[in-house]
Amino acid sequence: KAGVTQTPRYLIKTRGQQVTLSCSPISGHRSVSWYQQTPGQGLQFLFEYFSETQRNKGNFPGRFSGRQFSNSRSEMNVSTLELGDSALYLCASSLAGSDTQYFGPGTRLTVL
Amino acid sequence: EDQVTQSPEALRLQEGESSSLNCSYTVSGLRGLFWYRQDPGKGPEFLFTLYSAGEEKEKERLKATLTKKESFLHITAPKPEDSATYLCAVQGTSGTYKYIFGTGTRLKVLA
């Protein structure tokens, strides 16, 4: 069974631009969560989607948004990029009714 | 406020030298506690899920245990390939977040 896939794996953007990251969950998984990982803050929860609806949202500004499609694939968008948005963005999926999440390899975003 | 604290931050062991990593948590209601392993530049790899105090799970050289306030990841006779960052996460019953992660323990096993 294929794992969680994320595209692109690496991105370089400049301040003020926007970016869209994509996540394809494990087949059959309907819950998708996004996390930001930085050396200083560790892994921080961004948001969770289930059946195209946002279930939870972490403490991030409104520049961070996401959505989920009917096939459970998810995208997150960051607008007006700041230097501090440089991080590894991780997507995780889980089966409905299960609390265990499986992570993808992440997208490394660098903001210059 | 729910939170997770892991100790030590870093640990160096000789091959075969057993040790334990600690994960202390404060959560209004525990729904689950999770252990992951993360190699540099990669996503976290799932290891264990624990749900209730007294529960134990084992996988090869790793054993995870859970009490009402903390979890331990015991590493028996580690090998260099066990070198990684070990992350602990909790999910509470508040429903306002998915996981809260600790900052991890960086383990280095020397041959």
Interface residues (C-beta under 8 A of the other chain):
Chain A: V4 S33 Y35 G42 L43 Q44 F45 E48 N56 G58 L90 A92 D99 T100 Q101 Y102 F103 G104 P105 G106 R108
Chain B: R31 G32 F34 Y36 G41 K42 G43 P44 E45 F46 T49 L87 A89 Q91 G95 T96 Y97 K98 Y99 I100 F101 G102 T103 G104
